Amino acid sequence: LKPRMAALWGYQATAGRMLSRQLVGPLGRSLARLRVIPSVRHSLTADSPADPASKECWRPANLPLSRSESKTTTAARPLDLWDATTAEAHVRYNISDHESIWLGIVEHCKPYSEGRVVDLGAGDGTLGALLQAREMVNVDPYPPAPEKCKVKITESDGVDYLRSQPDQSIDLVVASFAVHFMDREQLDKELGRVLKPDGRAIWFSFSGTSPIFGGEAFNQIYFSVGFDRDGGASDSSKPTDVLKIPRQATAQDLRNHIQHRCHSNVRQMSDETISELVSLIPPGLDLLTIHLDVFEFQPSESREGVVQVSSRSRV
């Protein structure tokens, strides 16, 4: 993420924190390196589709296009912008937030949970509560109110938190659906310093290989934009692993996810494209299959950064 003007940083961070709490209370989840003022767009309205079976989630996203902009341009908004007013949609409709998916992430992290674990962009601490590491630190720059959190949340920017830690003091740093918002150069630099010799950094990203419900026409549109940045060290990086996780879902669940633009890719689509996606959802839908790309890193020999772990090197 490109640095913003230093004179604005303090004001933006304070205003962003105030807005995120006043507008969405505990429902907003911010990400590391977030230093912008959210704009008021695409909030839920009274005629939003009801979804009584939906499960809460805490995923921020980049600033979506307004309705007029979506019809006149195909340019994507920068990924470092978060519209706090859309957090309610994430809470109610995000297909990435489901018990099955969280348990898949927990299972993958277990080999490193015997030591000190740091979750960047922890939101209300769902992952930390499930992982039950020997020592768990949940970091978020704009956490929900304490009474809404499942565990204690350390209010801090992720990279700033790592800068405050001693050398070789952390066994695992994890981020779920978040690392593409971060300043990777600074993040990798700090990881090379704070990870223990056998430590890991693990990033989980929604994969463009996800079958979702197996609809080829749907997937061609859904994955056509917004998947150029993930957890890899470079555009050519391949995941260390891919988690394939089925979850129960109805057609209405997926319609809500699309119509309320719960992932950054659909925020870049026009209203016409959104309508086309919705029309391709089968009415009898009862199951989704989500793939998560997993990128694992370990400290480089020089300790100046990290190097990706191949799938054969996993414990």
N, C-alpha and C positions, 0 to 999 in steps of 0.2 A: 504494500500500500504506500502510495506516495505521501510524504510528510505534508501536513498542512501548515499554514502560517502559524508560527509560534505564538503570536499575539492573540490568536483566536482560541488556542487549545483549552485554556482554563475555562473560558466562558462556555465553549461548546460542551465540554465534559460535564460541567455543572448543569447547564440547560438540558442536555440530553438525559441526565439522570433524573431531573425533576419531571420532565415530560414523560419519560418511560414509566415513572411511578404514578403520576397523576392520571395519565391516559389509560394505562393498562394494568396498573397495580402489579400484582404478583405474576401476571401472565406473560410479561415480557422476558425474553432471554436474550441478553446481549452477548457479543463476541469480543474476543481479544482485539486490541488495536482499534476499538470503535471510538471515534472522536467527532461525531457529526450530530447535528440537530435533526431529529426526525421530522419529516413532512407529513401533513395530514392528507392521506389518500387511502381509498379503498377500505374504509372501515366497514364493519358489518352493519347492516341496516335491519329495520324491523321485519322486512320481508325476506330475510335470509332463510334458506331452507333449514328446517329443524333437523337435528341429528342427535337424538337422545342417547344413542349407543356410542357416540364418539368418546374417545379417550383423550385426556389432556396431553398437550405437548408444549415444549418450550423452545421453539425454534425461531430466531430472528431471520431476516432475509434482506436482500438488497432492495433498494428503493424501486417500486414498480413504476411503469409508465402510467401516466394518466390516461383516461379514455380517449381524449383528443389526440394525445401523442401516439397512442398505440395504433391509431388509424393512419398516421401520416409518416411514421418512421419505423425502421426495423432495427435501429441502433440500440444496443443493450446499455442499460444503466451500469455504472461502475459497481463492482461487487462489494466495495467497502462501505456502501450506504445501507442503512437499516431504517425502515419505516416502522416506527414503534406502534403506529395505529393499526397495523396489520397483525400484531401479535395475537389478538383474540382469535383470528382465523387460524393461526398456527395451533393455538390451544385446542381448538375444536375439530379441526379438519385435516391436519397433516398426516398423510398415510405412512410417513416414516416413523411416527411416534406410536409404538405399540409394544405391549409387553413382550411379544415374541422377538421383536427386533432388539430390545434392550437386553434380553436374556442372551441373545446371540453375541452381543458385544461383550457382555460380562464373561461368558465362557471363553472368548478369545483372549481376554485380559488376565484370566486367572493365573497363568504361570508366573506372572510378575506381581501378583497382589499380596505376596508374603512380606513385601517391604514397604517402602514409602512411595505412594502414588499421588500424582497431581492431575486433576481433571480441569482442563482449560475450557472456559465457556460452560460452566457446570449448571447454570440455571438454578433450579431449586434443589439440586443434588441428587436427582434420581439415580444416576449411574453410581455415585458414591455409596448411596444407601444399599443398592443391590450388590455391589462388588464386595463390600465389607473387607477392604484391605486392612492390613495390620495398622498402617497409618495412612489415612486418606485426607488429602487437602483439596477442597473444592473451591475453585477460583472463578469469579465472575465480576466484571466491572460494574454491572447494574443488576444485582440479584433481586429476587422478589423480597417482600417483607419477611422478616425472620420467622414469623408464625406460619408462613406458607411454605417454608423450606423443610425438606425431609432431613437435612443434616445442616451443620454449620457451614456457612458460605463465607469465604474470604473475599472481601470486596476489593478487587484490584484488576488492573490490566494484566493480561497473561504474561507478556514478555517482561513487564516491570516486576511481576512477582518472581519470575525465574532469575532476574538480575539480583534480587535480594537474597538468593539462596547460596549456601556454600558450595564450593567445588565438589563434584562427585558425591552428591548427597541424595539423589533421587533415583529410585528403581524404575519407575514408569511415569511418563507424561502421556496423557491421552486426550484426544479431542474428537467429538462426534459431530459430524456435519458442520464443522466450523473452521477447519484449518485454511480453507481457500479464502477466508476473510482476513487472514493474518499476514503480517510482514514476515515472509518466510526467511529472508536474509538474516534479520535480527533474531528470529525464533531459532533458526538452525544454529546460529552462533552461540546462543545461550544454552541450547541443548547439549552441544559439544562440551560445554564446561560443567553443567550441573548433573548430567547423567553419570551413574556409576559405570565402571568398566563393562559390566554385563547388562547395563540398563537398556531400556527401550523407549522410543517415542512411537506411538501408534495413532494413526489418523483413520477415521471411518468416514467414507463418503458414499452417497447414493450413487449406484453404478448405472452407467448407460447401457449395461448388458441386462438390466432387470427386465424379465418378461412381463411384469405387472400382471396382466391377465392373458397374455399371449396374442394380443391383437396386433398384427403386423402394421396395418394402416395407422392405428393409434400410436404405436411406438415410433414410427417414422416421424410423426409430427412432434410427439412429446420430447424426443431426444434430439430434435433438429437444432436447438439452441441451448446455450447455458451449460454445456458439459465440456468446455474447453479448459476448465481449471478444476483440479481435484487435489488429492493428497500427495501426488507424486512430486519428486524433486524437479522434474522437467516434463515437458509435454510428451516426451517419448517414454516416460517411466511406465512400467507395467506394475499392477498391484502385487504385493507380496502374497496376498491371498484374496479370495472372494467368498463372502458369506452368502449363502442362498437360503433365504428365510421366508417361509409361507406365513401368511396372516389372514385371518378372517376379515372380510369386508363386503359390504353391499354395493350395488350400483350407486346408491345415494351417497355413500362414503366417498367414492371416487369422484362423483360429480361435484360434491362440496369441495374436495381438494383442488379440483381444476378451477371451478368458478371463483373460488376465493384466493386463487393464485398462491398456494401455500409453499411452492418451491420457486427458487429464483428463475428457473427456466421459463415457467409459465407467466411470470411477471413481465417477460420481454415479448409476449405474444399479443397480437391484436385481438379485439373482441370477436372478430370473425373466426380467427383460429381457435379461440377458446370454445366457441359454439360448435365448431367442427369436431373438436376433441370430445366434447360431451356427447355429441350425436353418435360417436363410435363406441360408447360404453354399452356392453350387453346388459339388458334389463335383469337377467337372471344371475348376475355376478354374485359369487359368494366367497371367493378366495383371490388374494393377490400374492404374487411372489416377488419379493424385493431382494435384489442383490446389493451387497455393500462391498465396495472396494476397500481393501485394507492395505495401508502402506505402513511398513515398519522400518524404523531407523535405529542405528546404534552409533555411538561416538566414533568419529574418525580417529585414526592413530595420532594425528597431530593435535587433536582436541580443538581444532578450529571450526568444527561443524559436525555434521552427521553424514552417514552413508546409508543407503537403503539396504535392508536385509533381504536376501533372496528367500523364496519359499522353502528351499532345501535347508536353510540355516535356522529355521524356526525351532524353538524348543517344543 
